[in-house]
Amino acid sequence: MNEEKINLLKDKLKSFEIEYADATGTPQLVVKKENVVSVGEILKSDEDFKFDMLIDEFGVDKFTKNERFEVIVSLWSEKHKDRIFLKIKLDTKNPVMPTLTGVWKSANFNERETYDMFGIIFEGHPDMRRIYMPENFEYHPLRKDFPLMGIPSSLDLPKK
Amino acid sequence: MGLEEKLSGDGFITTRVKDLIEYVRKNSIWPMPMGISCCAIEMMAAAGPRSDISRFGSEVFRFSPRQSDVMLVAGTVTYKMAWVVKKIYDQMPDPKYVIAMGVCTCSGGMYRSYPVVQGIDQFLPVDIHVGGCPPRPDNLLNGLMALQEKILSSKKSLVKTDGLTQ
């Protein structure tokens, strides 16, 4: 995206509180979690941008005291061949954000994986279950405080 | 060959039932190909013309556990998959054997992390461990021959007291 287009984007999203950054050449929008659905709808439907494809959505555990978790969304515009990142910073104790499945349907599995691995809850998700780990598993393995070898006897094995 | 000449004289040979059963059993171990990941490619290579597992009487890969004698567990077993492997093992008729093929099944291998079972002998009675990542077909055949030796020199009685073969 060139400078001109980024300015146009800033103009269209001026009613929201957004920090603009540059992630090695790709524009990155740090969005408040309350606004993420409205921003997403504008990005998807606006003819000048048309970010119609959700490439990826994943979590990050920064392991800091405040705003420990982040969710990063990677978007692609098939019409303009543009790429953009959305970053949502989440609370340490209560990492909850609204779901993006209403805007991009393909966010479904990505959000389930993020919930499974980081324990980030997506409000309004149609099927908020674990996707990889067994459903009776109690931990979130990609959190920094989870030991690599797992927690003994947290996963069942069949009897010999 | 030599057998007809020997039998043409007296017409019979003497042996023990246990030995005879073990002898015929060891040369026709039908595998259940539990190909979970990349080791399965080497398992297929072992069945191909170059290695030719049929030289050892094990060419009949049965995808039904009810028709097979040995389970070739070829690949990484996760905690979730362990239940499936065990379920299929339970459906195999006795006598049944297990070959753990590759280091992932033997000990977890390079997957030293939380979702992978660190050795399937935690939930299955493994007869032969075949190392390698993945093991070459020769190594798998070596494991198969070791299993044949094991069957031949089996210490446990094949005839139970109730008259049913084990």
Interface residues (C-beta under 8 A of the other chain):
Chain A: Y132 M133 P134 P141 F146 P147 L148 M149 G150 I151 L155 D156 L157 P158 K159 K160
Chain B: Y79 K80 A82 W83 K86 R112 S113 Y114 P115 V117 Q122 F123 L124 P125
